[in-house]
């Protein structure tokens, strides 16, 4: 049986320095039972990024349990959909800022 997001986070939490899911939720700045809700509902991109950083895994791993590099590359359109679920229009200026930040993060991490 495939592991759901909550089970995946629970397993990662047990391997981490955090003693409980509740502690991990507090560290991430989330309300209690946030991760339980993720078993049934897709989390927002900003929260996935926070958890991935705290647990030192990729956002893809949080979402689907895969580090598969064959996943489709993020195009500006895919990024827009991932961040806003297609519900809101993103201005070209906002997309430029997002892309600049993404490049900054890649460059910053390559220097570690």
C-alpha positions in Angstrom: 0.0 0.0 0.0 1.4 3.4 -1.0 2.3 5.8 1.8 0.3 9.0 2.0 1.8 12.4 2.7 1.0 12.2 6.4 2.6 8.8 6.8 5.6 10.0 4.9 6.1 13.1 7.1 5.5 11.0 10.2 8.3 8.6 9.1 10.6 11.5 8.3 9.8 13.1 11.6 10.8 9.9 13.5 14.2 9.9 11.7 14.7 13.6 12.5 15.6 15.5 15.7 11.9 16.4 16.3 10.3 14.3 19.0 6.7 14.5 17.7 4.6 15.6 14.8 3.2 18.3 17.0 6.8 19.6 17.6 7.4 19.6 13.8 4.2 21.5 13.2 5.2 24.1 15.7 8.7 24.5 14.2 7.2 24.9 10.8 4.7 27.5 12.1 1.6 25.4 11.4 -1.5 24.8 13.3 -2.0 21.5 15.1 -3.2 18.6 12.9 -2.0 20.3 9.7 -0.2 17.1 8.6 -3.2 14.9 9.3 -5.2 17.1 6.9 -2.5 16.5 4.2 -3.4 12.8 4.1 -6.6 13.8 2.3 -6.0 17.3 0.9 -3.2 18.7 -1.2 -1.1 21.1 0.8 -0.2 24.6 -0.4 3.1 25.0 -2.1 4.5 27.4 0.5 3.9 24.9 3.3 5.4 22.0 1.3 8.6 24.1 0.8 8.8 24.9 4.5 8.5 21.2 5.6 10.9 20.1 2.9 13.5 22.6 4.1 13.0 21.7 7.8 13.3 17.9 7.0 16.0 18.4 4.4 14.2 16.6 1.6 12.8 17.8 -1.7 9.3 19.2 -2.1 8.7 16.3 -4.6 9.5 13.8 -1.9 7.0 15.4 0.5 4.3 15.4 -2.2 4.7 12.0 -3.8 7.5 10.1 -2.1 9.8 10.3 -5.2 13.1 12.0 -5.8 12.7 11.0 -9.4 14.7 13.4 -11.6 12.6 12.4 -14.6 9.8 14.5 -13.2 8.8 17.2 -15.6 10.9 20.4 -15.4 9.1 23.4 -14.1 8.2 25.8 -16.8 6.9 29.3 -15.8 3.4 27.9 -16.6 3.8 24.8 -14.4 5.3 27.0 -11.6 2.3 29.4 -11.9 -0.1 26.5 -11.6 1.8 24.9 -8.7 1.8 28.1 -6.7 -1.6 29.4 -7.5 -3.5 26.3 -8.6 -4.6 28.1 -11.6 -7.1 30.1 -9.5 -5.5 33.5 -9.9 -3.6 35.3 -12.6 0.0 36.1 -12.0 1.4 39.2 -13.4 4.5 39.1 -15.6 6.3 41.1 -12.9 5.4 38.6 -10.2 6.6 35.7 -12.4 9.9 37.5 -13.1 10.4 38.0 -9.3 9.6 34.3 -8.7 12.1 33.2 -11.4 14.8 35.5 -10.0 14.3 34.1 -6.5 14.5 30.5 -7.9 17.8 31.3 -9.6 19.1 32.9 -6.4 18.3 29.8 -4.4 20.0 27.5 -6.9 23.1 29.6 -7.0 23.1 29.9 -3.2 22.8 26.2 -2.7 25.5 25.4 -5.3 28.0 27.3 -3.2 27.5 25.1 -0.1 
